[in-house]
Structure formats: C-alpha cells, structure tokens
Amino acid sequence: MAKKQSFGDKVLRQRADIKKMAKLVIAEKKANGHYSFRQKMVSASDVQAEIAAAKGRS
C-alpha cells in the first residue's frame, strides 16, 4: 500500500512558499547583435529589486 500524504501545517506552509515565487526571463544583447535569454526563479517580494538590477547590467 502507498503511504498517505500528510497535510499538516508544515506541508501547507511549504506549498504557500512555493506559490510566492516568480519566474523572470531576462534578455541580454550579445556583441554580435543576437539576444540571449536567462530564466531565474525569485521570491515574489524580490521581483522589483531583480528587475532593477537587470536594467542596471544592460
């Protein structure tokens, strides 16, 4: 028999933390004129800081 999944406070907190993530796709222009794209998972509270940092790099 399969083991039952527990749905205690710990599991619910983990699921809530996962849902508070955001995926950023950052485009960078290379020297030859082509674009490269990077994907990054960040916390939802850090999105604005990451966008500002990415704009500063380009």
Secondary structure, DSSP 8 states (H G I E B T S, - for coil): -------SHHHHHHHHHHHTEEEEEEEEE-TTS-EEEEEEEEEGGGHHHHHHHHHHH-
